[in-house]
Amino acid sequence: MALLKRFYAGELSDGQLLRALRRDVLGLSQARYASLVGISRRTLSDLEGDKGNVTLELKNRTFRPLGLEVSLLPRKRSLLQQAFKLTE
């Protein structure tokens, strides 16, 4: 998936990825997606705008319908590339 590659390359933030997946892949409005995951539209807007102090539970709740889960990844690009080579 091109969006995930851009995310892992550091080209997209969590919020930008969420917005692109919600809008471009699922074709859902903020109000509809927020209702689906059980949060307010304002909270979703803040998440997509990378605003506020967001808990891991909230991030996982918003990414779960997309088949994704928030996890820890190495910050160092060389370690990240090694991790992806192991999964290929």
N, C-alpha and C positions, 0 to 999 in steps of 0.2 A: 504494500500500500504506500503510495507516494507521500501521503500526508504524514504517516508515521516516520518514514525515512527523513523527511524534512524536520520533524520534531526531534528525532534522535541526533540529527546533525546540528541542532541548536538554532535552526532557522525559525521555528515556531515555539511560542510559549504554551503552557498548559491551556490557558484560556483561548488562545488563537486556534489550537488544535480542536478544542471542544466546539468552538463556534463553527469551524469549517465542517466538522463531522455532522453536527446538528443540522446545519443549513444546507450544505452541498451534498452530503451523502443521504441523510434522512429526509431532507426537505421539510423540516418542521420549524415552526415559529418558536420564539423564546417562550411564549405563553404555553403553547402545546407541550413543548419538551419539559418545561418546569413542572407542569401538571403531571406528566408521565413519571418524573423522578421524585415527585412529592416535595418540591421546594417552591419558593416564590419566584416570580419572574424577575424581581429585583435582585434576588440572590444569584440567579443564573446570569443576569447581566453583569454583576460584580465578578463572578467567576470568569466569564468570558473576557472581561476587561482586565483580568489579573489584579483586581482590587481587593482590599480587605485581608483579613487573617482567616484563612480557610483551613478547616480540619481535614485530616486524611479521610475520615469517614465520609465527609461531605463530597470530597473529590471522587472517592470510589463510588458513591451513590450516583453521581452525575455521569461517570464514565461507564458504569456497569451495563446499561442498555446498549451500549456500543460494542460490548464484548471486550472491554478493556478494564484494566485494574491499575491503580497507581502503585508503583514500586520504586525501589531504590536502584539507581544506575550509577556507574562510575562517572565522575565528572571529567576525568582525564580522557581525552579523545582516544589515545592509544589503547587504554584499558577497555573502553567501550567497543572499539573495533575488534579487539580480541574476543570479547564476550559474544559479539554477533557472529564471528567466525565459528565459534563453538556450536552455535545453533543451526548453522547451514548444513 
